[in-house]
């Protein structure tokens, strides 16, 4: 295993992010570099506790002391640990950790009622629902980074399509007539259906314009 290092970056003013790529998924933020580093050292232990509780083997990391990890500035978006082909066990480890994280998340938010999911504590914080929606949309966006368009058949785009199709396929009739208030805005199943198709059609036209501007006929 590469010697664990804490990498620090400053994406925007007043926001610092520290990550320990040797333990996939372990990161923390702060308003200063020092605070982010202190937070990620604590997060390392808390993250191991979560994984251990969810049945993930932590033998690789349990004897490591995060207080002794060196700190380095992230020279760019790619860290040294980001390079090189995956070994088979690394992919298995990722999938195991991913499943464990999701199980812990569902257990955490499953205790909340509908009002608690929707309510933001104050104007500076998201509601739990907003945080969950952000996680969903970000994961879809990150998956698209794996594609080698146009060599691949638009795998992520098609996977999201199948997700939408499946969600409506399994919908119970009794769920289709209700109105839900989301962030103070009313939503019905019909409105969601309409917006999905409107958004797709809107950007179909947008892509046609882009292709035309590139000097290619959209109909070719």
FINULUM-425445 format. One record per atom (N, C-alpha, C, O): x, y, z. Coordinates in steps of 0.05 Angstrom, whole numbers, padded with zeros to 5 digits, always signed. Each point is the difference from the previous one (the first is absolute). Example, Ala and Ser with C-alpha at 12.3 -4.5 7.8 and 13.67 -1.06 7.14 Angstrom:
<nodes>
+00264-00114+00156/-00018+00024+00000/+00018+00024+00000/+00021+00000+00013/-00028+00021-00027/+00016+00024+00001/-00015+00022+00014/+00010+00022+00004/
</nodes>
This chain:
<nodes>
+00017-00024+00000/-00017+00024+00000/+00018+00025+00000/+00019+00002+00015/-00026+00018-00032/+00014+00025+00000/-00003+00013+00027/-00021-00002+00013/+00042+00016-00004/-00001+00013+00026/-00024+00020+00000/-00001+00017-00017/-00017-00020+00036/-00023+00018+00001/+00009+00030+00003/+00016+00007+00016/-00028+00009-00033/+00005+00029+00000/-00026+00015+00001/-00020-00009-00012/+00020+00031+00025/-00023+00018+00000/+00005+00022-00020/+00020+00014+00001/-00038-00012-00021/+00002+00020-00020/-00021+00022+00005/-00023-00005+00007/+00032+00030-00010/-00017+00023+00006/-00003+00017-00025/+00019+00005-00015/-00044+00004+00011/-00006+00018-00023/-00019+00022+00010/-00013-00003+00020/+00013+00025-00035/-00016+00023+00007/-00018+00007-00023/+00006+00019-00015/-00029-00034+00012/-00018+00005-00023/-00011+00028-00002/-00004+00010-00022/-00001+00002+00044/-00011+00027+00000/+00007+00014+00026/+00009-00012+00019/-00012+00038-00019/+00008+00016+00023/-00016-00009+00025/-00024-00002+00000/+00039-00003+00022/-00012-00007+00025/-00008-00030+00001/-00013-00008+00019/+00021-00008-00039/-00007-00028+00000/+00025-00016-00008/+00010+00003-00022/-00002-00020+00041/+00023-00018-00005/-00009-00029+00002/-00017-00007+00016/+00028-00010-00033/-00007-00028+00000/+00025-00017+00004/+00020+00005-00014/-00021-00024+00033/+00022-00018+00005/-00010-00028-00006/-00022-00008+00008/+00039-00008-00021/-00008-00027-00007/+00023-00019+00005/+00023+00007-00002/-00030-00032+00009/+00020-00021+00004/-00007-00022-00020/-00015-00019+00007/+00026+00020-00031/-00008-00019-00021/+00008-00029+00006/-00011-00018-00012/+00030+00014+00031/+00007-00028+00007/-00024-00014+00012/-00001-00025-00001/-00018+00040+00012/-00025-00012+00010/-00022+00013-00016/-00010+00022+00006/+00001-00036-00027/-00019+00012-00019/-00024+00011+00014/-00013-00014+00016/+00007+00039-00022/-00024+00012+00011/+00005+00018+00024/-00019+00014+00008/+00043-00015+00003/+00005+00015+00025/+00008+00028-00006/+00022+00005-00012/-00038+00015+00019/+00006+00028-00004/-00014+00016+00020/-00019-00009+00013/+00027+00034-00010/-00013+00019+00018/+00007+00028-00009/+00020+00005-00015/-00036+00014+00023/+00004+00028-00008/+00004+00018+00024/-00003-00009+00023/+00010+00034-00028/+00004+00019+00021/+00002+00028-00012/+00003+00003-00025/-00004+00017+00041/+00002+00027-00009/+00030+00009-00004/+00005+00020-00012/+00013-00036+00023/+00029+00004-00004/+00013-00027-00007/-00012-00021+00004/+00036+00022-00015/+00014-00024-00006/+00005-00017+00025/-00004-00024+00000/+00012+00038+00022/+00005-00014+00025/-00025-00014+00011/+00001-00022+00010/-00023+00036-00012/-00025-00012+00010/-00008-00024-00016/-00009-00020+00011/+00012+00022-00038/-00007-00023-00017/+00017-00024+00006/-00010-00023+00001/+00036+00027+00004/+00018-00022+00006/-00007-00012+00027/-00001-00025+00002/-00005+00041+00018/-00008-00010+00026/-00026-00016-00002/-00003-00021+00012/-00015+00031-00028/-00026-00014-00003/+00003-00027-00015/-00013-00019+00007/+00031+00018-00027/+00003-00025-00014/+00015-00021+00016/-00005-00024-00003/+00022+00033+00021/+00013-00019+00018/-00021-00014+00018/+00001-00024+00005/-00020+00040+00005/-00022-00011+00016/-00018-00017-00017/-00009-00021+00008/+00004+00031-00033/-00018-00015-00018/+00011-00027-00007/-00015-00019-00004/+00041+00016+00003/+00013-00026-00006/-00009-00021+00019/-00008-00022-00008/+00009+00028+00034/-00008-00019+00020/-00031-00005-00001/-00009-00023+00002/-00006+00044-00005/-00030-00003+00000/-00008-00016-00025/-00019-00016+00002/+00033+00020-00024/-00007-00015-00025/+00006-00029+00004/-00016-00017-00009/+00038+00010+00021/+00007-00028+00005/-00021-00013+00019/-00008-00023-00004/-00001+00038+00024/-00021-00010+00017/-00026-00007-00015/-00012-00020+00004/+00005+00038-00022/-00024-00004-00016/+00003-00025-00018/-00018-00017-00001/+00040+00015-00012/+00005-00023-00018/+00001-00026+00015/-00012-00020-00008/+00025+00020+00031/+00002-00024+00017/-00027-00009+00009/-00007-00023+00000/-00010+00043+00008/-00027-00007+00009/-00017-00011-00022/-00020-00014+00005/+00027+00020-00030/-00016-00010-00023/+00013-00024-00013/-00008-00008-00023/+00027-00005+00036/+00011-00025-00010/+00023+00003-00020/+00007-00020-00013/+00004+00044+00010/+00023+00003-00018/+00026-00005+00015/+00004+00011+00022/+00013-00028-00033/+00026-00005+00013/+00017+00025+00001/+00004+00013-00021/+00006-00005+00044/+00016+00024+00003/+00029-00008+00006/+00016+00017+00010/-00008-00042-00015/+00026-00010+00007/+00022+00017-00012/+00022+00003+00011/-00027+00007-00036/+00021+00016-00014/+00007+00026+00015/+00022+00010-00002/-00041+00000+00018/+00003+00027+00010/-00001+00003+00031/+00007+00020+00011/-00016-00042+00003/-00006+00003+00028/+00024+00007+00017/-00003+00012+00021/+00027-00019-00029/+00024+00006+00015/+00013+00026-00008/+00022+00006+00011/-00033+00008-00029/+00012+00025-00009/-00008+00023+00018/-00023+00001+00010/+00041+00017-00005/-00005+00024+00017/-00003+00024-00018/+00021+00010-00010/-00045+00001+00007/-00003+00023-00018/+00015+00025+00009/+00005+00018-00015/+00002-00017+00042/+00015+00023+00009/+00028+00002-00011/+00013+00020+00000/-00004-00043-00011/+00027-00001-00011/+00001+00002-00030/+00021+00000-00013/-00045+00003+00000/+00000+00002-00029/+00011+00027-00008/-00007+00021+00011/+00025-00020-00031/+00010+00025-00010/-00022+00015-00015/-00019-00012-00010/+00022+00038+00008/-00019+00017-00014/+00013+00012-00025/+00023+00009+00001/-00037-00009-00023/+00011+00011-00025/-00022+00015-00014/-00024-00007+00002/+00031+00027-00018/-00019+00014-00016/-00006-00017-00025/+00017-00013-00011/-00043+00012+00004/-00008-00014-00024/+00010+00016-00024/-00009+00023-00004/+00026-00035-00012/+00012+00015-00023/-00020+00004-00022/+00005+00016-00018/-00027-00031+00018/-00020+00002-00021/-00023-00018+00007/-00001-00011+00022/-00018+00007-00040/-00023-00017+00006/+00007-00029+00003/-00014-00014+00015/+00036+00005-00028/+00008-00028+00003/+00022-00002+00022/+00020+00014-00001/-00025-00032+00020/+00020-00005+00021/+00017-00024-00009/-00008-00015-00017/+00032+00012+00029/+00017-00023-00007/-00014-00026+00002/+00004-00018-00017/-00022+00015+00036/-00015-00025+00004/-00021-00005-00021/-00011-00022-00002/+00005+00043-00014/-00021-00003-00021/+00010-00013-00025/-00016-00007-00018/+00042+00002+00015/+00011-00010-00024/+00003-00031+00001/+00000-00012+00021/+00001+00000-00045/+00005-00028-00002/-00025-00017-00002/-00021+00008+00009/+00023-00031-00022/-00023-00018-00002/-00008-00012+00027/+00017-00003+00017/-00043-00003-00015/-00009-00013+00025/+00006-00029+00000/-00001-00014-00020/+00009+00005+00044/+00002-00029+00004/-00028-00010+00008/-00017+00015+00009/+00012-00041-00013/-00027-00011+00004/-00010+00005+00028/-00023+00007+00004/+00041-00010+00016/-00009+00004+00027/-00007+00029+00006/-00017+00005+00018/+00029+00014-00032/-00007+00028+00004/-00028+00006-00008/-00014+00015+00013/+00005-00027-00036/-00027+00004-00008/-00020-00013+00019/-00020+00012+00006/+00027-00036+00004/-00017-00012+00020/-00002+00017+00026/-00021+00002+00011/+00044+00009-00003/+00000+00017+00024/-00018+00024-00004/-00015+00008+00018/+00017+00005-00042/-00017+00023-00005/-00029-00007+00002/-00015+00014+00013/+00007-00036-00026/-00028-00008+00001/-00010-00007+00028/-00022+00007+00007/+00039-00019+00009/-00007-00007+00027/-00004+00026+00017/-00019+00002+00015/+00038+00016-00018/-00002+00026+00014/-00024+00015-00009/-00015+00012+00017/+00010-00011-00043/-00023+00014-00011/-00026-00010+00012/-00018+00015+00007/+00015-00042-00006/-00024-00012+00012/-00002+00006+00029/-00022+00006+00010/+00044-00006+00005/+00000+00006+00028/-00008+00029+00005/-00016+00005+00019/+00027+00013-00034/-00008+00028+00002/-00029+00004-00004/-00014+00015+00015/+00003-00028-00036/-00029+00004-00006/-00017-00012+00022/-00020+00012+00007/+00027-00035+00004/-00015-00012+00022/+00000+00019+00024/-00020+00003+00013/+00043+00008-00007/+00002+00018+00023/-00017+00025-00005/-00013+00010+00018/+00013+00000-00043/-00016+00024-00006/-00029-00005+00003/-00015+00016+00011/+00005-00039-00022/-00028-00007+00002/-00008-00003+00029/-00022+00008+00008/+00039-00020+00008/-00006-00003+00029/-00002+00027+00014/-00016+00004+00017/+00034+00014-00026/+00000+00027+00013/-00025+00016-00007/-00012+00011+00018/+00004-00010-00043/-00022+00017-00008/-00027-00014+00005/-00021+00013+00000/+00022-00039+00003/-00025-00015+00004/-00014+00006+00026/-00023-00006+00003/+00037+00019+00015/-00012+00008+00026/-00017+00025-00002/-00015+00007+00018/+00018+00008-00040/-00013+00026-00003/-00028-00002-00011/-00005-00017-00017/-00013+00034+00026/-00026+00001-00013/+00000+00019-00023/+00021+00013-00006/-00043-00010-00008/-00002+00015-00025/+00008+00030+00005/+00013+00012-00016/-00023-00001+00039/+00005+00028+00006/+00030+00005+00005/+00011+00020-00008/+00001-00039+00022/+00029+00003+00007/+00017-00003-00025/+00021+00013-00002/-00029-00029-00017/+00015-00003-00025/-00001+00026-00017/+00020+00006-00013/-00042+00009+00015/-00003+00023-00016/+00011+00026+00012/+00006+00019-00014/-00004-00018+00041/+00006+00025+00014/+00030+00005+00001/+00015-00017+00010/-00006+00040-00019/+00027+00009+00003/+00003+00014+00027/-00017+00017+00007/+00038-00023+00009/+00003+00012+00026/+00001+00030+00000/-00010+00014+00017/+00024-00003-00038/+00002+00029-00003/+00006+00006-00030/+00003-00019-00016/-00001+00044+00010/+00003+00008-00028/+00027-00008-00012/+00003-00001-00024/+00016-00005+00041/+00027-00007-00009/+00004-00030-00005/+00021-00008-00010/-00042-00008+00017/+00003-00029-00002/-00021-00011-00018/-00022+00010-00003/+00028-00033-00010/-00019-00014-00016/-00018-00017+00018/+00007-00005+00023/-00030-00002-00033/-00016-00021+00013/+00012-00027-00006/+00017-00002-00018/-00026-00018+00032/+00010-00027-00005/-00007-00008-00029/+00016-00013-00014/-00041+00020+00006/-00008-00007-00027/+00018+00013-00021/+00008-00013-00019/-00001+00038+00023/+00017+00014-00019/+00028-00014-00002/+00011-00003-00021/-00001-00005+00044/+00026-00014+00001/-00002-00027-00015/+00019-00007-00015/-00041-00007+00019/-00003-00026-00014/-00002+00004-00030/+00011-00015-00015/-00027+00035+00007/-00003+00005-00029/+00027+00008-00012/+00006-00008-00023/+00010+00024+00037/+00026+00007-00009/+00018-00024-00004/+00014-00002-00019/-00016-00017+00038/+00016-00025-00003/-00008-00015-00025/+00017-00011-00014/-00043+00009+00009/-00010-00015-00023/+00010+00012-00026/+00010-00014-00017/-00014+00040+00014/+00008+00013-00025/+00030+00000-00004/+00010-00002-00023/+00005+00005+00045/+00029+00001-00003/+00011-00028-00008/+00018-00001-00016/-00030-00020+00028/+00010-00027-00008/-00005-00005-00029/+00017-00012-00014/-00040+00020+00003/-00005-00003-00028/+00020+00015-00017/+00010-00009-00020/-00004+00034+00029/+00019+00016-00015/+00028-00012+00001/+00015+00000-00020/-00007-00010+00044/+00027-00013+00002/+00002-00025-00017/+00021-00005-00012/-00043-00011+00011/+00001-00024-00017/+00005+00007-00029/+00013-00015-00014/-00023+00038+00005/+00004+00007-00028/+00029+00005-00006/+00008+00000-00024/+00009+00005+00044/+00028+00004-00004/+00014-00025-00009/+00023+00000-00009/-00036-00023+00013/+00012-00026-00008/-00003-00005-00030/+00014-00017-00011/-00032+00031-00002/-00007-00006-00027/+00021+00010-00020/+00012+00021+00004/-00008-00036-00025/+00018+00007-00022/-00017+00006-00025/+00001-00013-00020/-00017+00034+00023/-00018+00008-00022/+00016+00008-00024/+00020+00014+00003/-00027-00022-00028/-00023-00017-00006/+00006-00030-00002/-00017-00015-00009/+00041+00007+00018/+00007-00028-00003/-00019-00018+00016/-00008-00021-00009/+00000+00030+00033/-00019-00014+00016/-00029+00007-00009/-00004+00022-00010/-00015-00040+00014/-00027+00007-00008/-00015+00016+00021/-00023-00006+00008/+00036+00028+00001/-00013+00018+00019/-00011-00015+00024/-00024+00001+00007/+00042-00017+00006/-00009-00018+00021/-00014+00013+00024/-00022-00009+00008/+00033+00031+00002/-00012+00013+00023/-00027+00013-00008/-00019-00002+00015/+00019+00015-00038/-00025+00012-00009/-00022-00021-00002/-00023+00005+00008/+00030-00028-00019/-00020-00022-00003/-00007-00011+00028/-00023-00008+00004/+00042+00006+00014/-00006-00011+00027/-00019+00018+00015/-00018-00010+00013/+00021+00037-00016/-00019+00018+00014/-00027-00002-00013/-00021+00001+00014/+00020-00005-00041/-00025-00005-00013/-00015-00024+00011/-00024+00000+00005/+00040-00022-00002/-00012-00025+00011/-00010+00005+00029/-00020-00012+00008/+00034+00028+00007/-00008+00006+00027/-00027+00014+00001/-00018-00007+00015/+00015+00027-00033/-00026+00014-00002/-00022-00019-00008/-00022-00001+00011/+00028-00015-00032/-00020-00019-00010/-00009-00019+00022/-00024-00006+00003/+00044-00005+00012/-00007-00019+00021/-00016+00013+00022/-00019-00012+00010/+00025+00037-00003/-00014+00013+00022/-00030+00003-00007/-00017-00004+00018/+00011+00011-00043/-00028+00003-00007/-00013-00027-00005/-00025-00003+00004/+00040-00017-00011/-00011-00027-00004/-00011-00012+00026/-00020-00013+00000/+00035+00018+00022/-00008-00012+00026/-00018+00019+00017/-00007-00007+00022/-00002+00029-00034/-00016+00019+00016/-00028-00011+00005/-00013-00011-00017/+00005+00013+00042/-00026-00009+00009/-00021+00020-00009/+00005+00024+00002/-00029-00033-00011/-00021+00019-00008/-00007+00020+00021/-00006+00024-00006/+00007-00032+00031/-00008+00018+00022/+00020+00023+00004/-00007+00020+00013/+00031-00023-00024/+00021+00021+00003/-00003+00022-00021/+00014+00020+00002/-00031-00025-00022/+00000+00018-00023/-00018+00025+00004/+00001+00018-00016/-00018-00018+00036/-00019+00022+00002/+00007+00019+00023/-00015+00019+00005/+00038-00022+00008/+00006+00017+00023/+00016+00024-00008/+00014+00000-00021/-00015+00020+00037/+00016+00025-00004/+00019+00002+00024/-00008-00002+00023/+00034+00005-00030/+00020+00002+00021/+00013+00028-00001/+00006+00010-00021/-00003+00002+00045/+00013+00026+00002/+00030-00005+00004/+00008-00011+00020/+00008+00019-00040/+00029-00004+00001/+00013+00028+00000/-00001+00014-00020/+00012-00007+00043/+00013+00027+00002/-00020+00022-00005/+00008+00021-00011/-00033-00024+00019/-00020+00020-00003/-00013+00000-00028/-00017+00017-00006/+00024-00036-00011/-00010-00002-00027/-00017-00025-00003/+00010-00022+00007/-00034+00023-00018/-00016-00024-00003/+00009-00017-00024/+00006+00011-00022/-00005-00037+00026/+00007-00019-00021/-00020-00023-00001/-00007-00011+00021/-00001+00004-00045/-00016-00024-00004/+00015-00018-00019/+00019+00008-00013/-00029-00033+00011/+00013-00018-00019/-00003+00011-00029/+00019-00002-00015/-00042+00013+00009/-00003+00011-00027/+00020+00023-00005/+00010+00002-00022/-00005+00014+00042/+00019+00022-00004/+00028-00010-00004/+00015+00010-00017/-00007-00031+00032/+00026-00012-00003/+00003-00012-00028/+00020+00004-00013/-00041-00018+00004/+00001-00011-00027/+00003+00022-00021/+00016-00002-00019/-00032+00023+00023/+00001+00022-00019/+00028+00013-00001/+00011+00005-00022/+00001+00000+00046/+00026+00013+00000/+00022-00018-00011/+00019+00010-00012/-00021-00036+00017/+00020-00018-00012/+00000+00002-00030/+00021+00003-00013/-00045-00004+00001/-00001+00001-00029/+00006+00027-00011/+00012+00003-00021/-00021+00018+00035/+00006+00028-00008/+00030+00005+00000/+00011+00011-00019/+00002-00020+00040/+00029+00004+00003/+00015-00014-00022/+00019+00010-00012/-00027-00035+00007/+00013-00016-00021/-00004+00014-00028/+00019+00002-00015/-00043+00007+00010/-00006+00013-00026/+00015+00026-00003/+00010+00007-00021/-00010+00008+00043/+00014+00026+00000/+00030-00004-00007/+00010+00015-00017/+00002-00034+00029/+00029-00004-00005/+00005-00016-00026/+00022+00001-00011/-00041-00015+00001/+00002-00011-00027/+00003+00023-00020/+00018-00001-00017/-00035+00021+00020/+00002+00023-00017/+00027+00015+00004/+00012+00009-00020/-00003-00007+00045/+00025+00013+00005/+00023-00015-00013/+00018+00012-00012/-00018-00039+00013/+00021-00016-00012/-00001+00003-00031/+00021+00001-00013/-00045+00001+00002/-00002+00004-00029/+00014+00027-00007/+00014+00001-00020/-00018+00020+00036/+00012+00026-00005/+00030-00002+00001/+00015+00012-00016/-00005-00027+00036/+00029-00003+00004/+00012-00014-00025/+00021+00008-00010/-00034-00030+00002/+00010-00016-00023/+00000+00018-00025/+00018-00001-00017/-00040+00017+00014/-00002+00018-00023/+00023+00020+00001/+00012+00007-00021/-00006+00004+00044/+00021+00020+00003/+00028-00012-00005/+00018+00014-00008/-00016-00040+00011/+00025-00014-00006/+00004-00005-00030/+00020-00010-00009/-00041+00017-00006/+00001-00004-00029/-00009-00028-00009/+00006-00008-00022/-00019-00006+00040/-00010-00026-00007/-00031+00001-00001/-00012+00014+00016/+00001-00028-00035/-00029+00000-00002/-00012-00017+00022/+00007-00024+00002/-00026+00034+00015/-00012-00016+00021/-00014-00024-00011/-00003-00020+00015/-00006+00021-00040/-00016-00022-00011/+00018-00021-00013/-00011-00021-00010/+00037+00026+00008/+00017-00019-00014/+00003-00026+00015/+00014-00018-00009/
</nodes>
